[in-house]
Amino acid sequence: MSEEKKPLNFIEQIIEEDIANGLSVDKLRFRFPPEPNGYLHIGHTKAIGISFGLGEKYNAPVNLRFDDTNPAKEEQEYVDAIKRDVAWLGYQWDKELYSSDYFQQLYDWALLMIKDGKAYVDSQTSEAMAEQKGTPTQVGTNSPFRDRSIDENLDLFTRMKNGEFEAGTHVLRAKIDMEDPNMLMRDPIMYRIMYAHHHRTGDDWCIYPMYDWTHGESDYIEQISHSLCSLEFKPHRKLYDWFKDIVHGYSADRLPLPPKQREFARLNLSYTIMSKRKLLQLVNEGVVNGWDDPRMPTISGLRRRGYTPNALRKFVETAGVAKRDNVIDVSLLEFCIREDLNKTAPRVMGVLDPIKLVITNYPEDKVEWFDAENNPEDASAGSRKVPFSKALYIEKEDFKEEAGNKFFRLKLGGEVRLKNAYIIKAESVVKDAEGNITEIHCTYSEDTSRRVKGTLHWVSIEHAVKAEVREYDRLFMDEAPDGHQDKDFMDFINPNSLKTIEAFVEPSLKEAKVGDRFQFQRLGYFNVDDDATAESLIFNKTVGLRDTWAKKKPQANNQNQPKPKQQQSQRKPIDVIKQLGKKYTNLPEEKQQKAKEDILQLAENVCYEDLEPLFATAVKKVGTRIATVIALGVLLKNGLEKNEAINSFIAKALEDKNALLVAEAEQL
């Protein structure tokens, strides 16, 4: 089957129109222009992906240019981190450039503008300039220094450059129109005096160009064909073009191509802060342990947490290129990493909350080594050996003394399969003085062909390797932590965003290296942290196997909600799931997410016998099949063992034409 041709996004349409109107393809050139005043975050991956993606599509060069015009906030550390992140994402830039490379050219053009009466030195205070600039509904008034002579302006500007004046005494302003409805056109500042050491030019300059003057002219010097930026720069386009037209008039003979600025919607993510200033505050106040803390939305933090370049690129591609701002749910980002790691991460066993399990009829000194498949999604991944002995660790939550038929894990008198090993039956427990269970005593059966509903992961106590596991939750408890006028974003910090656990893992992980990624079976995806050593294993939890955040969302605003009617509360959970499924595919995305959250909660009270009849749902009833897959995922997570009927149902779902159904089935 041939690959479906993707429709062009609006930026690609602009470029195609320009080519059709005579722009030569070999004149295409793009750039990614970060300011080195912080680490790149997930929002930047969109800008990176758009520019470098266009470079790949059109075989055009892409520059990595640092807009380094503010030495007070910029550092070489940030330059190095940005280069590392862009390279890690898999992109190669054509030239590494800096706006500071152009300081002399910008200064020379500014002198020409003064000589042409298009710029002047203003000696007002910043407060006075702000007052006379006006408002969006009230025009501004001219500076009393606006009509200085060309000679006086040239003299003052030269002396500014030579360091003869204190900071704040003079600025250079463009002479445009103080009555322009666009306030950015009301004689914007081009240069200010700043005595600060620059990370590249040292102390060569004491006047620094403003962003609006530097950015577009840097594009022009580099002969960028399309200057792509986020929507907040749309009002700046008029000024961008005004400056561009002037310098093009000065240098058209050697720099023939004037760039074109176009804007796209930035990437906003729920439960996330995107402001570098606010991210720096988190670092400075010790809320997180640096820019690369795995709770941070920085590319460095995501990399350390275990995210892959493929997952981030897939996320940006899925989010798309839009003209209007919107907020992408963080669950999409988590889905992309699950999908990627499901294909690539080796399966291993680890126990995070251990309880001792003793197999009373297993020989005392016997050790067996069983074959364990490394990745069922990758036939070439092979297998490994895992040791089995009389005393094991299992997860504490995988055992209950008494439980109903919806509990598919181990209970007294009940049987489960130990992954890759035997079927066991719980016979008795040992308790301490407070009544807490300290040991579970079981018997095992060598007849492994029998069908039992639950499968548990485990590790042999004798062979277990101790490891520290850092379990991360979302850093903020509000969907829009910086979207409240009456509250500070710091008010929404999640106090439980990091939990450190002493865990036990199988011995094959002794050889794990920093950055290696694994699926801890039935628990989630984990990677080896930068702090790990050969003597001390440390894992970060990247993401769980399923999205459980919906169940944990704070319900503070629901205290006054009316209680559901008694008749509704008496409906069987499986019936409500079927009802939600009927409407599922007709719902908008937001309501689909809400329906999914409801199904996940309802499925906690559904047994396999309730769900199995829905496996025979007609193909055309896609919504019901999607709801069934979602509910089945909960049962499997709770210990239900896959059987022939389940495998057949999942296989049929994976072959369906409906993308939503396939996406849910892929998670199983």
Steps between C-alpha positions, in 0.01 A plus 500: 500500500647834400563757770223760521619843388473753780330832429724807513487713813448874452874579517576242232221654290666844532834357389343313208328823387830688521669232288214513248545880486866472407700440820773251416505192723875543548428839665303336781676536834359471851626554853427413862587812706496431877601760754766339727335609826376160614459137397270399214163357604233283338346808335821562308482154344221630278706794371798269455289239323340751263824666385713186482208304357473750214875470452463124461195531273662746259861390547571856616758618756388590852713728718522476877524866596521626856328836547746611768424871546448508878827414681337548840298177458702290256764240579721253315339221706172567322668505156655159569171356630305623195751346257490173692117491496460579129759235409336245732167555324676382186535827308814634332544871444685648208677787678536592865457878512448777755330837478811633673685411178310789343546772765731704275270471196196597709690800636603608149140477378384700803746777403352505148150525646606799713649667190171438313297650785345162589648470850582737785651501849242551775614624842175466693458270797338163434195616701459810283528296181241251624258781586531674165461176307122510555264203520332272244209746490698823543774620265846574630682832504837583350813504710646848559825356356339363182619791285863502604733572211665214314844617616394509866346152472813360337719657768289370789462151354877473442568611855242248627701228324826636646368469855481870585152484657341318790243227437151645464606848388446451125340255257485487121144494364365442150305798368172356373160627616386576855138485383518154342220272631764228546684615812814312394535752218508800735872577476629170641834485681782358289796527745546539873813554708591193705828437679493121512749234400382311192566125486653536151600862436625562854517874573534615138155661506313705755199565277285202407234477226141425594339176386268654239791679333733199516278207417368593155832647389677179603250312282583738216878465538465120493262524201229304679210454261227438758528629854266282705396598851216455747178700501603753766732651238219570252465865615879532449473411130428862397818618676693200365405604147574871563856428614543239225404745224749757627802268523407337169530843347851527643628155401284353222800459272672246728195375694226473237239288684282672764354246747128442558369467859212262562353388832365171634325409826742412778477166675320530834476196726257438785641480856817666373687831524666620178652831616880477528486770767264289711697183436811683621307598814428130567872430470616797708250434782594132521156367405683277251858377484618698200391557141530127424282384789275227353192692617595799285350541149848577366640275228786420739252404772293287264814326373611425856154369583525250214321668211633423153562731202252291298225555757552878509510526122185287472330720760579819303384338176174386661435841657532653153567852372214738577423869459320534833625434852364195677597281794610143432417250775815360660346153463583517126868545583482204738322291237781569251772380738300189595453416132871540426632314805249218450686418177854543630527454877608157633257344750647431843365434849528732794305526826443848643304416815619155599346233718665162555345192343625154602422188293483240774517191278794629291845354588702718739821536298360457151548777240355483151574738213200562278493652152333841485411678175667841475237669284195333342479797258851432366583145393869588467525605867556142611465374856685493831518272804333591829567310824219335699525378860298415809471860631377778274387861517167601347315832514313552826186611312499173305377307806184515710391256766145525373377644171206472263498355150606835348844471665721310254808487716594275792266429793482227762386181333546655157743424219707721272779447253845640574628658179725258305473245787251288696141525618477559875222479758488715815459280806569720805660824624739603777421821690692721740383620842300784339317264269690597185573223252875436477502177299270313263538122498412324177529166325592463138389268223720384214195470275535834322255413221194573715316830444495748786381859476783695664871539425743666743854628461758411765870489584701235680608640838833319489587657164319834525694821439414797720421817305374850570193590297395863458130503430386830348159659489399821327670808639178704501154398616315751281446472123604862448731589792584843359149574375356651820502877550444477875754223572869441445602193301704386803172451689433193287823311565432132565667421837511130407660534157798283601492177699822308566456123534737219600421229247632161395569404139610187316877439475521564123475872581840501670645575156260789426666825390397863547219580256392137441121466487288206618144397555456375856225250425155605621643823649617736227806626316821590681849614406837511673562847647814708449582461872523120475833320548614140469453466877173693525220449249253790470193490275263779399140413428434638152129423477252236613358237267169685496383852577388492865501878551126527430430303818724728707380837371405728791124540527506824700243668279252214522409533868172674423405284205165320537524131580392263222149367520457171684380328182823596320725376780328159486583441132760231445845640407511283187170649381631855547818406309288368211295821499817715495635287217194554279563876491881490511594558136248783460642701790744793459854434624448663842186297573667183373773550760235545772319184383829309508564615858151377599558161333836459679332560836200279427722214382645468852162347594458273199588131492624301199170311472321836449742620236562187291161507317595841355792337312237389245378856434433566131781670306282800414443577871846654534421709808395197704813314393717797604331509842557124532871537423536780757324294766700188412820697558395564860432131561836401352676760713327354804646156431265332250698257286459516123326201345408394147178706498681814618784460252254445215298809596814719518631366168169582327506852650855558373386419145211749509484812284407725793813677629357553852429129542843403370672751731322359807569140395870574448528584870399143587 
